[in-house]
Structure formats: C-alpha cells, structure tokens
C-alpha cells in the first residue's frame, strides 16, 4: 500500500502519539477528561461513544467498521458495550498493536480484527459491514470524498454511519479563516459542507448535531489537566514538545471560542 508523503508523515506522527499516550500521566489525563484510557486521539468522550452506539443500533453479531481507530477508541468500547464484532482500521501500526493488546486484555480478541489501511482504499469486499463509525478522522485526511465513497462501498444496504468531524465555520473573513486553518487539524478545511459530500458519495444524511460547546469544555478541561500534570508530562514529551502542545491547545481553544471552528456529529444511511 503506497502512501502519499503527507499520509506517511501523519501515520508516523500518530504512531508516536499512540506510544506516548501509554504513559501513566497521559492515561490519567485521558480518564479525567474523556472518561476512557485507550490513548484516544479524537474528541470523543465516553458519553458521546454511548450515544454513537445507540445511533448505530449495534447488537451482538453486527459487524462494525471503526475507521481511524488508533489505539482502539471508541471501537473497542462499542464492541464491549454492545456485543458487536469490530474491525479497527488505521495506518499507524504502533497504534493498531496497542489496540490489539487492549482487545486481548478486555477479552475481545475473538470479536476484534485490526487492519492497516488508508481510509480511501479500504481492502474489503463490497457490502461487508452493518455499521460504520469514525471519530474526527475526516478533518485529519485530505481525501474526504474518497473516504466517504470507500465507506459507502463496504456498507451493506441501509447500513448506518455515524461520524464526528471538526470544520471551519462558514462565511468567515479571510483573516479569521486563516486563523481557523492554523489552529485546527491539518486537513480541517473542506471545499464543501459534509452534507454535500455525503450526498456525492451515496449516503443519505439523517441527522447532524453541533458538538462544539462540548468540545470546547473538554479542551479547556484538558488544558487545565495538562497544566496540573506539567512535571509528569514534561518527562513524557520533553520540555519543548510539552510547551508546544500547550501552545497548540490554547490556540485551538481561542479559535473555537471565537466561532471559527466547530465540531459536529453526522448520522447517515447507505442509499440503495
């Protein structure tokens, strides 16, 4: 599987993040803010994951694809909560190894599979999955339409897909838009609204919900938690990297609070 330079760099960075997230300080921070300790790289809280499980109508025997699964959050939790089978897909091998270790520890190994793949080139047969989820993945990938089309191809008739993503608020002045692009995930910009991209890729949008306020609160809590654990996190990341993380967190909070960035949840159904 040949990756573009940008995707290869992203995979390397996320793999490193997954390893660092295993530290006691990072897991303690994750539990205090998001209610989980999987080494999450998304903004999905435990409460949000439980909402996703309900929206996907997961049940024992259903086959779930969790795209951009990282170290297993929230896919493994959804499998544990509902009894479904889960296939975790991502690029960083380090993250997938951690996810598989967690699946074994949680007695989910028989219902879990990990696959290293680009979300726009999924290595599965057509109509393979009963449900699909991805948490804050599209804002971290350049080929958003390709990912949505690939998801549609592997979804069974009338399957549901639930995903969250950050996006730049519409109708911003150019200076504000630049701030949003600099403060958000690398590929936060999108030429079309996700509702339009869903229609272009064969999905029917059923619902969307604004999660921006919840994200802002989580990020503020996380910043407070990072400061409170400053000594321990400096040992994990080094002083320069930890200072950079604080800087990026503050910049993102400022942009979100100003209304430049938003985070939404989308519920879509596979069209005929």
Phi and psi in degrees as a GROMACS rama.xvg file:
@    title "Ramachandran Plot"
@    xaxis  label "Phi"
@    yaxis  label "Psi"
@TYPE xy
-83.8421  129.499  UNK-2
-109.895  149.89  UNK-3
-67.761  162.001  UNK-4
-58.7196  -41.6544  UNK-5
-63.3471  -43.6649  UNK-6
-69.0623  -35.541  UNK-7
-65.5046  -41.8724  UNK-8
-63.7047  -41.2813  UNK-9
-63.4094  -43.0767  UNK-10
-62.1829  -41.9732  UNK-11
-63.5984  -43.0761  UNK-12
-65.4736  -43.6189  UNK-13
-68.6632  -33.4671  UNK-14
-64.1171  -41.4127  UNK-15
-64.3343  -41.8175  UNK-16
-61.0384  -39.3153  UNK-17
-62.8805  -40.1725  UNK-18
-66.4842  -44.4474  UNK-19
-66.9567  -30.1174  UNK-20
-69.0607  -9.88805  UNK-21
-79.0297  -10.4543  UNK-22
-64.189  152.636  UNK-23
-59.297  -39.7849  UNK-24
-65.5318  -41.298  UNK-25
-70.2449  -39.0831  UNK-26
-67.4798  -36.7538  UNK-27
-64.8757  -41.1136  UNK-28
-63.6292  -44.6572  UNK-29
-62.3133  -43.115  UNK-30
-62.6201  -39.8634  UNK-31
-71.2585  -28.8214  UNK-32
-99.121  -45.8439  UNK-33
-108.751  -9.91688  UNK-34
78.182  20.1802  UNK-35
-144.582  170.744  UNK-36
-144.567  48.9437  UNK-37
-96.7557  -4.42172  UNK-38
82.016  43.0868  UNK-39
-64.3143  141.898  UNK-40
-114.298  8.52241  UNK-41
-112.107  179.458  UNK-42
-96.0367  15.0599  UNK-43
-77.096  120.867  UNK-44
-87.5425  169.717  UNK-45
-60.9703  -42.6282  UNK-46
-61.4466  -40.985  UNK-47
-66.3363  -39.7109  UNK-48
-61.6285  -39.0916  UNK-49
-67.085  -34.9346  UNK-50
-66.1175  -40.0285  UNK-51
-62.8896  -41.7434  UNK-52
-58.3791  -41.8535  UNK-53
-67.3589  -43.5549  UNK-54
-65.0006  -33.8553  UNK-55
-79.9278  -9.62475  UNK-56
56.5695  43.9817  UNK-57
-71.3703  149.641  UNK-58
-155.573  165.128  UNK-59
-57.897  134.075  UNK-60
93.6724  -19.7998  UNK-61
-69.9843  149.622  UNK-62
-109.41  116.412  UNK-63
-106.285  134.836  UNK-64
-103.163  119.777  UNK-65
-108.612  107.979  UNK-66
-91.7645  138.681  UNK-67
66.5458  41.2085  UNK-68
-74.0359  -15.5702  UNK-69
56.2307  -129.453  UNK-70
-85.9389  10.9413  UNK-71
116.344  0.928921  UNK-72
-104.089  131.153  UNK-73
-96.7182  6.68096  UNK-74
-55.6749  -46.9787  UNK-75
-65.0599  -37.629  UNK-76
-65.2368  -39.6246  UNK-77
-62.6671  -39.7401  UNK-78
-66.4765  -41.9342  UNK-79
-65.9391  -37.5006  UNK-80
-73.119  -36.7492  UNK-81
-113.182  -14.7676  UNK-82
85.0331  5.96314  UNK-83
-75.9601  166.087  UNK-84
-90.2997  148.869  UNK-85
-136.209  139.089  UNK-86
-112.744  118.491  UNK-87
-96.8881  122.277  UNK-88
-120.139  131.062  UNK-89
-164.356  175.029  UNK-90
-93.2581  -43.6228  UNK-91
-68.6337  117.175  UNK-92
-64.6925  -33.7564  UNK-93
-60.7465  -42.4569  UNK-94
-66.237  -41.804  UNK-95
-66.5912  -34.8916  UNK-96
-63.6443  -41.138  UNK-97
-64.4311  -40.3108  UNK-98
-62.0417  -41.7698  UNK-99
-66.4414  -38.277  UNK-100
-61.1687  -41.092  UNK-101
-67.3174  -38.5823  UNK-102
-61.1979  -40.9721  UNK-103
-65.0095  -45.6775  UNK-104
-62.4448  -31.9723  UNK-105
-95.7821  12.4215  UNK-106
59.4355  38.422  UNK-107
-113.542  4.5326  UNK-108
-58.6448  -33.6895  UNK-109
-74.0582  -16.0865  UNK-110
-115.814  14.8975  UNK-111
-131.028  139.354  UNK-112
-133.69  140.46  UNK-113
-114.532  137.087  UNK-114
-136.799  127.399  UNK-115
-86.8308  116.309  UNK-116
-162.134  154.774  UNK-117
-77.5213  133.713  UNK-118
-61.2772  -22.0924  UNK-119
-89.2745  -4.40675  UNK-120
-135.846  61.3677  UNK-121
-69.9143  130.029  UNK-122
-88.7754  50.5538  UNK-123
-127.172  155.583  UNK-124
-67.4716  161.531  UNK-125
-60.3718  148.861  UNK-126
52.6817  56.2196  UNK-127
-102.315  -26.5597  UNK-128
-117.915  145.177  UNK-129
-85.2665  -22.6048  UNK-130
-155.962  151.315  UNK-131
-137.973  144.217  UNK-132
-143.655  149.799  UNK-133
-153.961  133.171  UNK-134
-109.404  110.749  UNK-135
54.8112  43.1178  UNK-136
-96.3613  -44.9953  UNK-137
-62.4415  -31.3176  UNK-138
-76.5829  -2.14873  UNK-139
-117.312  14.2559  UNK-140
-136.395  143.3  UNK-141
-77.1729  -30.9198  UNK-142
-98.5539  71.166  UNK-143
-65.2887  -44.9757  UNK-144
-65.022  -37.9987  UNK-145
-62.2005  -39.6179  UNK-146
-65.0667  -45.7637  UNK-147
-64.6542  -37.6647  UNK-148
-67.6861  -39.8216  UNK-149
-64.1951  -40.727  UNK-150
-62.4214  -41.8804  UNK-151
-63.3337  -37.9489  UNK-152
-63.3041  -38.9276  UNK-153
-90.7916  -3.10886  UNK-154
-84.3563  139.718  UNK-155
-74.9014  162.843  UNK-156
-54.7747  128.132  UNK-157
70.401  12.5065  UNK-158
-64.2087  151.559  UNK-159
-102.963  147.219  UNK-160
-126.372  131.411  UNK-161
-123.564  130.114  UNK-162
-147.48  157.267  UNK-163
-116.803  152.036  UNK-164
-160.869  148.375  UNK-165
-87.5128  153.783  UNK-166
-153.009  160.999  UNK-167
-80.8426  135.084  UNK-168
-60.9283  145.231  UNK-169
-72.6084  157.821  UNK-170
61.2149  33.8932  UNK-171
-81.5693  147.829  UNK-172
-65.8903  154.629  UNK-173
-54.6688  -44.3094  UNK-174
-62.2817  -39.6316  UNK-175
-68.7459  -36.8791  UNK-176
-64.4489  -38.7092  UNK-177
-64.3409  -40.2005  UNK-178
-61.9107  -42.9689  UNK-179
-61.3824  -43.3529  UNK-180
-66.976  -36.5381  UNK-181
-74.8313  -26.5178  UNK-182
-94.9085  -21.4908  UNK-183
-92.7575  -174.848  UNK-184
-57.4124  159.645  UNK-185
-56.5389  -38.5985  UNK-186
-111.673  37.1507  UNK-187
-67.0906  -26.2227  UNK-188
-71.9807  142.541  UNK-189
-145.233  138.705  UNK-190
-71.0399  -28.6605  UNK-191
-126.094  153.387  UNK-192
-62.555  149.83  UNK-193
-61.9391  -28.0388  UNK-194
-61.5885  -39.3753  UNK-195
-70.0825  -43.0462  UNK-196
-62.5979  -36.0127  UNK-197
-63.5476  -45.0064  UNK-198
-62.2904  -38.7956  UNK-199
-68.966  -21.4622  UNK-200
-105.185  8.96484  UNK-201
91.819  17.4487  UNK-202
-108.338  150.367  UNK-203
-108.135  116.369  UNK-204
-69.8294  121.982  UNK-205
-98.9377  -32.8813  UNK-206
-163.761  156.247  UNK-207
-146.048  146.621  UNK-208
-137.947  140.926  UNK-209
-84.3169  120.327  UNK-210
-110.409  14.7645  UNK-211
-62.0876  -42.9976  UNK-212
-62.3034  -41.5664  UNK-213
-66.0471  -40.0406  UNK-214
-62.8562  -43.764  UNK-215
-59.9969  -42.5095  UNK-216
-65.6387  -42.2276  UNK-217
-62.0555  -41.9211  UNK-218
-68.9595  -35.5532  UNK-219
-66.3087  -42.0041  UNK-220
-62.9088  -39.0477  UNK-221
-66.6221  -40.6191  UNK-222
-62.1664  -43.7236  UNK-223
-61.0602  -40.8526  UNK-224
-67.1067  -36.3236  UNK-225
-64.215  -43.0424  UNK-226
-64.9317  -40.5381  UNK-227
-66.545  -26.8268  UNK-228
-107.699  27.4574  UNK-229
-54.333  -45.6597  UNK-230
-64.3656  -45.3415  UNK-231
-67.0257  -40.5833  UNK-232
-73.4575  -29.5605  UNK-233
-63.2607  -36.4005  UNK-234
-66.7802  -31.7118  UNK-235
-74.3412  -48.1724  UNK-236
-101.037  -20.5613  UNK-237
90.0638  154.34  UNK-238
-65.788  -39.3888  UNK-239
-67.6327  -46.1229  UNK-240
-66.7248  -39.8256  UNK-241
-64.2607  -41.0834  UNK-242
-62.7564  -38.6028  UNK-243
-66.3691  -38.6046  UNK-244
-64.307  -41.739  UNK-245
-61.5319  -41.8202  UNK-246
-62.7752  -45.5317  UNK-247
-65.265  -38.3567  UNK-248
-64.2419  -43.8559  UNK-249
-64.1099  -40.4446  UNK-250
-64.6361  -41.9336  UNK-251
-65.3284  -41.9683  UNK-252
-61.449  -43.5941  UNK-253
-61.444  -43.6543  UNK-254
-67.3912  -40.2438  UNK-255
-67.7686  -44.2026  UNK-256
-63.683  -30.5058  UNK-257
-79.648  -6.27676  UNK-258
86.0559  14.4299  UNK-259
-82.7472  -29.6536  UNK-260
-123.629  148.75  UNK-261
-140.188  162.429  UNK-262
-131.146  131.939  UNK-263
-130.431  158.456  UNK-264
-111.157  134.509  UNK-265
-120.688  139.329  UNK-266
-120.175  122.529  UNK-267
-132.301  152.603  UNK-268
-120.227  139.598  UNK-269
-70.0147  122.794  UNK-270
-70.2894  167.263  UNK-271
